Amino acid sequence: SVQELSDLVLALEQFMTTGGGWQDQVGGIYPGAKLTMTGPGPRQRFRVEPVQCPTEFAGHFVLYYTGIRRIAKDLLGQVVGRYLAREVQTVQVLHSIKTLAVEMAYAMKESDWDYLGSLMDRHRQLNQILDPHTTNAPINTLLERMRPYISGAKLAGAGGGGFLMLLAKTADDAQNLRRILTSLPGPGALYEWEVAPLGLHGSV
């Protein structure tokens, strides 16, 4: 079952000592855009709510691989430790991030790209409170150059590199972003993407 598969992936990550959570596999197994939640306890029981993804979203969203890599393991250990110690700022930030996810789903459903972009920016700022190393000089320079064209941006995962998600103000701005990003020197690369309509399927 989907639940069993998610549990097995989570267990495998722990055996590999990568310290991963449940979000990545649930995001890939279930189809479409979605809001995913789980309750407390050692066994993660997922609740997945589909989120309507308007067709025009594709015209605003740009995905860029920065060429900078970062392992999430150490960051996750630090954040979990501070959360279990009930450090006030950490608990507040994690609660705010949870609230942001609900607001993002609403903004997407309403096609409110300016609001969605502002929420992405806020999420990135909260990540920096959890760990200042989620950004660096090359990332900041890149974002500063892209700022005239975007409503917001966020690094995926642990930040500090990896994939950069950019939400353009308009479809024309998205084209300008792609043109600029394609011309940049270095290991970065523009990636084509689509919302998977089926999720994981076929023989497992």
N, C-alpha and C positions, 0 to 999 in steps of 0.2 A: 504494500500500500504506500501511498504518498507519505504518510506519517512514518512508516517503518524506514523508508528510504531516507527521509530527512534525519531520523535518529542515527542511522548507520553512517551517514556522511559526517554528522557531528562527532560521533565516536571516533571515526577514522582521523579526523583533524586533531583530536586530543592525543591519539596514539602517535601521530606524527609530530606532536608538540608545537603545532602552529598556533594553537590558542584561538582558533576560529569560533565564531558563533553560529547561529542558525539562519541568519538573514539571507546569505548568499544562495544557499541551496534552495530555500523556499522561493526566493525571487526567480530562480531558474526553472524550478519544477512546475510552478503554477503559471498559467497563461496570462498574457496581457499586463496592463498597468494594474497595480493593486496596492492596497494598504494591508500590511501584515502585522499581526499582534500575537502575543502569547502571554499566558498567565504565569504567576510565580511557581516555583517548584523545580526539582531536579529534572523532571521530564517536561520537555517543551511541547505543549499542545497548541497548535497553530489555529488562528482564525484569520481567514483571508477574505477581504472585501474587494471585489472588482472596482476599479476606478475608471470612469469613462475618460478615454483619451481622445480629444477632438482631433480631427484630421489635420487641422492647421498647426498643431503642436510640432509636427515634423518639420514644418517650414521655419520654426524658430529655434529648434534645439540643435546644437553643434557639439560633437564629441571629439576631443583632441587628446591624443596620448602624448604626455610631456617628455617621455624618454627617461624620466627620473623614477627610480624604484625605491620602495620603502617597505620593510617588513612590519606588519601590524602587531606581531606577537608582544613585543616589549610594551608598546602603548596600551594594549588591552590589559595586560597584567597590572600596569600602574593604575589605570582607571578603575578596574574592578576592585583593587586593593583600597583605593580611596572611597569607593562607593560602600564597600562592606564596613569600612571604618566610619561611615556616615559623615564624611566630610561635607559640610553644609554647601559649599560652592559646587562641588561635584554633583551632589544630589539635585540641586537646583538646575544646573545646566542639563543634566540628563532628562529631567522632567520637562524642561523647555523644548528639548529636541523632540521628545515624544509629541508634545502639543503641535510643534511645527509640522510634523508629518500629516496630522489631520488637516491642518490649514492648507498644506500643499495639495492634498487631494481635492479639497474644495476649490482652490484656485484653478486647478487643472480642469475640473468639471465645468467651471464657469468661463473658461478661456481667458482668465484674467492674467495675462502674461507679465504685466508690470508687478502685480502683487506676488505672483509665483517667483519672479526673479528676486524680489526683495526678501522673500523667505529663504531662498537659496543663499543669498548673501548673509542673512542672519545665522543660518545653519553653519556656514563656514566660520563666522566669528565665534560661535559657541564652541566649535571644534578647537579653535585656537586657545580658548580658555582652558579646555581640558588638557591640551598639549600644544605649547607654542611652536613645536617643530612640525606642525601640520602645514606650515608655510615656510618659504625661504625666499631669498633674493630673486632667483630666476623666476619663480612662480609669481611673485609680486610685480616684477617688471612686465611679465606677460599680461597679467590682469590689468595693469595700468594702461597698457597699449590697447587692450580690447575694450576698455570701459566705455568709450563713446558709442559702441555698437550694442552693448548688452544691458539687459535689465538685471541680471544677476549671474553668479557663477559659483560652482562648488567642486571641490576635488572629491573623487570617489574614495571610499575606503578610509584608510588611516591618514590620508593626506600626505603632504610633503612631496608629492609626485604622483605618478600613475596617471589615471584618466581625469581630465578636466572637463566638466559639463558646463557649457555656456548656453544661456538663454538669450537669444537676440531680441532686440526691441521689435524689429520687423523682419519680414522675409528678405527684403533687400539688405538689411544689416547682416543677416545670416550669410548671404552670398559674399559680402565684403569680408566677413570673418574667415570664411573658407579660403578666399583668395589670399588674405594676409597670412594665415596659418600655413598654407601650402608653400608659401615663399620663404618661410623662416628657415635659417640654417640649423643644423644640429640633428639629434636623433628623434625629434618629435614627429608625429604623423597624424594626419586627419583620418578619422575612421567613419565609414558608413555604418548605419545602424537601422534597426526597425524594432518596433514593439512586437514580440513574439506572440502570434495569435493562438498558438497551440500549447506552448510550454513544453515540458519534456514529454516525448511520446515515442512510440516504437518499442522494440524489444529492450529490456533492461536486464 
